[in-house]
């Protein structure tokens, strides 16, 4: 019975990992893609519009 208790944690972790990958793959594209693209575009637009003023004078 030691081999069963040794195999249970890796099997459970593998099942969880497979479920995670399936969930990630299913959430790509589809109706969510437009919302995700819009969110990324807005963040990139804000990042590009914010520019640091050059430092004058100095050390």
N, C-alpha and C positions, 0 to 999 in steps of 0.2 A: 504493500500500500504506500510505501514511501515514494515510489515513482509517480503515483497519482498526485500526491501533494506537491511533488517537484514540478509536475507539468501544468498544473492548474494556473498559476500566475502568468506564465508566458502565453498560454492559450487565451486567457482573458484579455491580456494586453494586446495580443494580435487581433482579436475580435474587435476591441475598441478602436484600434488603429484602422482596421478595414472600414469600420463604420464611419470614422472621421474622414477618410479619403473619399468614400462614396458621397458623404454629405457635401464636401467641398466641390467635388466634380458636378454634382447635381445643381449646386447653387450658381455655377458659372453660366453665363449667357441667359437667354430667356428674357422675361420681363424685368428681371433685376439688373440686367446688363446696362440698360439705358440710365437707370438711377445711379449705378456705380460709376459709369462713365461721366455723368454730369457732376457728381461729387468730386471726382478726381480732377476734372477740368476746372471746376471753381477753385479748388485748392491750388492748383498750378497757376491759375490766373492771378490769385492773390499773392502767391510767392513771387511771381515775376514782376508784379506792380510795386512791390515793396523793395526799394533799393536803398542801401545805406548811402548817406551823403559822404563824400570823400572828406577825410580829416585834413584840416589845414593847420599849418604851424606844427611845431611839435618837437617831440622828444626823439 
